[in-house]
Amino acid sequence: MAHQIELERPDKVKKWSDCIDFRAVDWNYQGDTFHNEWQTYRTRKSPTLRLISDPHSYTQAGCYHILVKVIDIFGNDTTELLDGGDGVKEIMLAINIKAIPEGGFIATSEELPGLVAQGRTVAETMEIAQDVARKLLESYHEHGDKIPAVLRAAAPAEGEVRIPITMS
């Protein structure tokens, strides 16, 4: 058995992932049955285990709970609900974009203090603003700060949204 070989040869275990045999993801966990929507596992012919899942997209905006299941080389099974059960939430953040005299654009937000992003085009400025907003919200979470009330109460985006398209 592969497990016995690995256990008899501790020098073969170089990193934590060497002790994992199986990983699976339920992208829309509903609190009941685990639905195996993506998986990776070891075999004798393919002993490597993928540590990053395939990309996943949702067809609708909303709050999703992601459950990850892991089985180690000893047969122990564990699950982890990502985001502490809050799920993945997509919201719309209002930003103000203005042209600046030096060229390019700058974005700020009254809803998320501290957000300042600058880009060459409106599209680039929006993309940078999205990254800055994500980092600001991660910082709020890491430091135990409250997220601004307007964002906590925000509903998922639906309906018509205009997007910039840059053409040369």
VOBA-1610 file (N, C-alpha, C; in pm, whole numbers, padded with zeros to 5 digits, always signed):
BEGIN
Met+00083-00119+00000Met+00000+00000+00000Met+00087+00124+00000Ala+00045+00227-00071Ala+00122+00352-00078Ala+00136+00416+00059His+00032+00406+00142His+00037+00467+00274His+00146+00404+00359Gln+00157+00272+00354Gln+00258+00202+00434Gln+00398+00241+00390Ile+00420+00254+00260Ile+00552+00293+00209Ile+00588+00431+00261Glu+00494+00524+00253Glu+00522+00660+00300Glu+00547+00663+00450Leu+00472+00584+00526Leu+00490+00583+00671Leu+00621+00517+00711Glu+00664+00417+00637Glu+00789+00350+00667Glu+00909+00432+00624Arg+00887+00530+00537Arg+00996+00613+00486Arg+00967+00760+00516Pro+00983+00803+00642Pro+00952+00942+00678Pro+01035+01043+00600Asp+01150+01000+00544Asp+01232+01090+00464Asp+01162+01130+00334Lys+01055+01058+00295Lys+00979+01090+00174Lys+00884+01208+00196Val+00852+01240+00321Val+00762+01350+00352Val+00844+01478+00366Lys+00837+01563+00265Lys+00917+01686+00262Lys+00835+01810+00300Lys+00705+01806+00274Lys+00620+01923+00302Lys+00481+01873+00344Trp+00402+01964+00399Trp+00270+01927+00452Trp+00183+01858+00349Ser+00193+01900+00222Ser+00104+01846+00119Ser+00137+01700+00087Asp+00255+01651+00127Asp+00289+01510+00107Asp+00198+01420+00192Cys+00133+01477+00294Cys+00046+01399+00382Cys-00101+01403+00340Ile-00130+01467+00229Ile-00268+01478+00181Ile-00288+01383+00063Asp-00395+01306+00067Asp-00426+01211-00041Asp-00537+01260-00134Phe-00628+01343-00081Phe-00749+01377-00158Phe-00798+01515-00116Arg-00840+01595-00215Arg-00904+01725-00188Arg-01024+01738-00280Ala-01132+01795-00228Ala-01252+01818-00308Ala-01317+01948-00264Val-01393+02010-00357Val-01457+02138-00329Val-01605+02132-00368Asp-01689+02183-00280Asp-01830+02208-00310Asp-01843+02359-00319Trp-01861+02411-00439Trp-01862+02555-00463Trp-01987+02626-00413Asn-02092+02551-00383Asn-02217+02612-00339Asn-02279+02527-00229Tyr-02207+02513-00120Tyr-02252+02429-00009Tyr-02378+02489+00053Gln-02480+02404+00068Gln-02611+02449+00119Gln-02633+02410+00264Gly-02533+02357+00332Gly-02548+02321+00472Gly-02597+02179+00494Asp-02610+02101+00386Asp-02657+01964+00404Asp-02556+01866+00342Thr-02581+01819+00224Thr-02496+01720+00158Thr-02380+01786+00085Phe-02260+01730+00099Phe-02143+01778+00026Phe-02154+01731-00119His-02146+01826-00212His-02149+01794-00355His-02007+01809-00410Asn-01949+01700-00453Asn-01812+01697-00502Asn-01807+01757-00642Glu-01780+01889-00651Glu-01782+01959-00779Glu-01643+01974-00841Trp-01540+01953-00763Trp-01402+01953-00812Trp-01321+01866-00718Gln-01226+01787-00773Gln-01146+01702-00686Gln-01008+01676-00746Thr-00917+01639-00659Thr-00784+01593-00698Thr-00743+01486-00598Tyr-00670+01385-00645Tyr-00627+01278-00556Tyr-00501+01213-00610Arg-00430+01143-00523Arg-00307+01073-00560Arg-00340+00931-00607Thr-00258+00882-00698Thr-00260+00741-00736Thr-00114+00696-00746Arg-00093+00566-00759Arg+00045+00519-00776Arg+00106+00575-00904Lys+00026+00583-01010Lys+00077+00633-01137Lys+00094+00785-01137Ser+00014+00853-01059Ser+00020+00999-01052Ser+00025+01042-00904Pro+00146+01041-00847Pro+00158+01067-00704Pro+00149+01215-00664Thr+00144+01306-00761Thr+00135+01448-00725Thr-00011+01487-00703Leu-00029+01584-00614Leu-00162+01633-00580Leu-00170+01780-00617Arg-00272+01818-00690Arg-00289+01959-00727Arg-00327+02039-00603Leu-00255+02148-00579Leu-00281+02230-00461Leu-00370+02350-00492Ile-00394+02377-00620Ile-00481+02486-00661Ile-00591+02429-00748Ser-00715+02463-00716Ser-00828+02411-00792Ser-00840+02482-00926Asp-00921+02424-01014Asp-00954+02492-01138Asp-01033+02618-01104Pro-01026+02721-01189Pro-01107+02841-01164Pro-01255+02806-01166His-01332+02879-01088His-01476+02856-01084His-01548+02990-01094Ser-01653+02996-01174Ser-01734+03117-01189Ser-01877+03085-01150Tyr-01942+03183-01092Tyr-02083+03170-01057Tyr-02166+03240-01164Thr-02282+03185-01195Thr-02367+03245-01298Thr-02448+03362-01245Gln-02463+03371-01114Gln-02539+03481-01053Gln-02458+03539-00938Ala-02472+03671-00920Ala-02409+03735-00805Ala-02480+03687-00679Gly-02409+03685-00569Gly-02473+03645-00444Gly-02372+03596-00344Cys-02421+03543-00235Cys-02339+03492-00126Cys-02333+03340-00139Tyr-02213+03286-00152Tyr-02194+03142-00169Tyr-02107+03087-00056His-02141+02969-00010His-02061+02900+00090His-01978+02793+00019Ile-01848+02792+00042Ile-01757+02699-00023Ile-01705+02603+00083Leu-01727+02473+00061Leu-01680+02373+00155Leu-01569+02292+00089Val-01455+02282+00158Val-01340+02206+00108Val-01324+02082+00196Lys-01310+01966+00132Lys-01291+01840+00204Lys-01150+01790+00175Val-01081+01743+00279Val-00945+01692+00267Val-00937+01558+00339Ile-00869+01461+00275Ile-00842+01333+00339Ile-00691+01314+00338Asp-00634+01283+00456Asp-00489+01267+00465Asp-00448+01122+00442Ile-00318+01095+00443Ile-00266+00962+00413Ile-00302+00859+00520Phe-00351+00904+00635Phe-00393+00814+00742Phe-00542+00781+00733Gly-00612+00843+00638Gly-00755+00820+00622Gly-00842+00918+00698Asn-00779+01014+00768Asn-00858+01114+00840Asn-00922+01210+00741Asp-01045+01245+00768Asp-01126+01327+00678Asp-01164+01456+00753Thr-01144+01570+00690Thr-01183+01696+00753Thr-01243+01788+00647Thr-01325+01882+00692Thr-01383+01981+00600Thr-01360+02120+00657Glu-01358+02217+00568Glu-01341+02357+00608Glu-01439+02441+00529Leu-01521+02518+00599Leu-01613+02611+00536Leu-01540+02744+00525Leu-01517+02790+00402Leu-01438+02911+00381Leu-01512+03036+00427Asp-01435+03137+00465Asp-01485+03266+00512Asp-01566+03253+00640Gly-01536+03154+00721Gly-01604+03140+00849Gly-01754+03127+00837Gly-01802+03079+00723Gly-01944+03062+00703Gly-02011+03182+00639Asp-01937+03292+00618Asp-01996+03409+00556Asp-02012+03392+00406Gly-01940+03298+00349Gly-01948+03274+00206Gly-01872+03379+00126Val-01878+03366-00004Val-01814+03461-00093Val-01921+03561-00133Lys-01898+03687-00104Lys-01999+03788-00128Lys-01949+03887-00232Glu-02031+03912-00329Glu-01998+04010-00432Glu-02096+04126-00417Ile-02041+04246-00401Ile-02125+04365-00387Ile-02080+04470-00486Met-02162+04571-00505Met-02127+04683-00591Met-02084+04798-00501Leu-01968+04854-00529Leu-01913+04967-00455Leu-01918+05089-00544Ala-01976+05197-00495Ala-01981+05322-00572Ala-01845+05390-00567Ile-01790+05422-00683Ile-01664+05496-00689Ile-01684+05620-00775Asn-01602+05721-00748Asn-01603+05844-00827Asn-01475+05845-00910Ile-01489+05861-01041Ile-01372+05865-01130Ile-01364+06002-01194Lys-01246+06061-01184Lys-01224+06194-01242Lys-01096+06193-01324Ala-01099+06269-01435Ala-00977+06288-01514Ala-00885+06380-01436Ile-00755+06355-01443Ile-00659+06441-01374Ile-00574+06516-01477Pro-00531+06639-01442Pro-00459+06724-01538Pro-00333+06660-01597Glu-00264+06578-01518Glu-00140+06514-01567Glu-00168+06406-01669Gly-00293+06371-01687Gly-00332+06261-01774Gly-00376+06142-01691Gly-00466+06067-01741Gly-00517+05950-01669Gly-00635+05986-01581Phe-00666+05894-01490Phe-00785+05908-01408Phe-00755+05868-01264Ile-00836+05919-01172Ile-00823+05884-01031Ile-00962+05844-00979Ala-00963+05741-00897Ala-01089+05692-00839Ala-01083+05701-00688Thr-01193+05743-00627Thr-01210+05746-00482Thr-01349+05692-00452Ser-01376+05668-00324Ser-01508+05619-00286Ser-01549+05677-00152Glu-01669+05734-00147Glu-01724+05781-00019Glu-01767+05661+00066Glu-01801+05550+00000Glu-01846+05431+00072Glu-01731+05355+00140Leu-01611+05369+00085Leu-01495+05297+00140Leu-01379+05396+00158Pro-01376+05463+00273Pro-01270+05561+00299Pro-01132+05498+00282Gly-01041+05573+00221Gly-00906+05525+00199Gly-00883+05470+00060Leu-00991+05447-00014Leu-00975+05396-00150Leu-00932+05509-00242Val-00814+05496-00298Val-00762+05588-00399Val-00691+05503-00502Ala-00729+05517-00629Ala-00667+05438-00736Ala-00644+05529-00856Gln-00532+05510-00922Gln-00499+05592-01040Gln-00461+05500-01155Gly-00513+05532-01274Gly-00481+05454-01393Gly-00477+05540-01517Arg-00429+05481-01625Arg-00418+05554-01753Arg-00552+05567-01824Thr-00638+05467-01804Thr-00770+05467-01867Thr-00876+05445-01759Val-01001+05468-01794Val-01109+05443-01698Val-01111+05294-01661Ala-01096+05208-01762Ala-01098+05063-01736Ala-00987+05022-01640Glu-00866+05072-01664Glu-00753+05039-01578Glu-00775+05094-01437Thr-00828+05214-01427Thr-00856+05276-01297Thr-00959+05193-01221Met-01062+05145-01288Met-01163+05061-01223Met-01103+04930-01174Glu-01016+04872-01255Glu-00953+04745-01217Glu-00864+04765-01094Ile-00786+04872-01093Ile-00700+04901-00979Ile-00785+04931-00855Ala-00893+05007-00874Ala-00983+05039-00762Ala-01042+04913-00702Gln-01076+04817-00785Gln-01131+04690-00736Gln-01027+04617-00650Asp-00902+04614-00695Asp-00795+04549-00617Asp-00771+04622-00485Val-00768+04756-00490Val-00747+04835-00368Val-00862+04811-00270Ala-00985+04810-00319Ala-01102+04786-00233Ala-01093+04649-00167Arg-01055+04547-00243Arg-01043+04412-00188Arg-00937+04410-00077Lys-00823+04476-00101Lys-00717+04480-00001Lys-00761+04556+00124Leu-00833+04667+00106Leu-00883+04743+00221Leu-00979+04657+00305Leu-01069+04587+00238Leu-01165+04503+00310Leu-01096+04386+00379Glu-00992+04329+00316Glu-00914+04223+00381Glu-00845+04278+00506Ser-00796+04401+00498Ser-00729+04465+00612Ser-00829+04487+00726Tyr-00951+04532+00693Tyr-01055+04547+00795Tyr-01073+04413+00868His-01086+04307+00789His-01111+04174+00846His-00993+04127+00932Glu-00870+04142+00881Glu-00751+04096+00954Glu-00733+04169+01087His-00769+04298+01090His-00749+04377+01211His-00872+04381+01302Gly-00977+04310+01262Gly-01098+04306+01343Gly-01178+04434+01340Asp-01153+04519+01239Asp-01229+04644+01226Asp-01363+04617+01159Lys-01460+04702+01191Lys-01592+04688+01128Lys-01588+04743+00986Ile-01647+04666+00896Ile-01661+04711+00757Ile-01766+04821+00757Pro-01748+04927+00676Pro-01848+05035+00672Pro-01990+04980+00655Ala-02083+05038+00730Ala-02222+04989+00733Ala-02285+04981+00595Val-02256+05077+00509Val-02316+05077+00375Val-02274+04953+00296Leu-02154+04902+00321Leu-02108+04783+00251Leu-02162+04656+00316Arg-02178+04654+00449Arg-02235+04537+00517Arg-02378+04515+00471Ala-02450+04624+00443Ala-02592+04614+00406Ala-02612+04601+00255Ala-02504+04611+00178Ala-02516+04611+00032Ala-02570+04479-00021Ala-02657+04489-00116Ala-02713+04371-00182Ala-02626+04335-00302Pro-02628+04209-00344Pro-02554+04172-00465Pro-02603+04253-00584Ala-02513+04276-00678Ala-02546+04354-00797Ala-02635+04274-00890Glu-02732+04339-00943Glu-02819+04279-01044Glu-02861+04388-01140Gly-02899+04348-01257Gly-02949+04445-01354Gly-02840+04499-01444Glu-02869+04610-01507Glu-02779+04669-01605Glu-02666+04745-01538Val-02544+04715-01579Val-02425+04783-01529Val-02341+04821-01650Arg-02300+04946-01659Arg-02217+04990-01771Arg-02071+04963-01739Ile-01998+04913-01838Ile-01857+04885-01819Ile-01776+04960-01925Pro-01654+05003-01889Pro-01569+05069-01987Pro-01500+04967-02076Ile-01485+05001-02203Ile-01411+04918-02297Ile-01308+05008-02364Thr-01181+04977-02345Thr-01074+05058-02400Thr-01040+05008-02540Met-01037+05100-02635Met-01003+05066-02774Met-00885+05152-02817Ser-00797+05095-02897Ser-00683+05173-02944Ser-00709+05234-03080
//
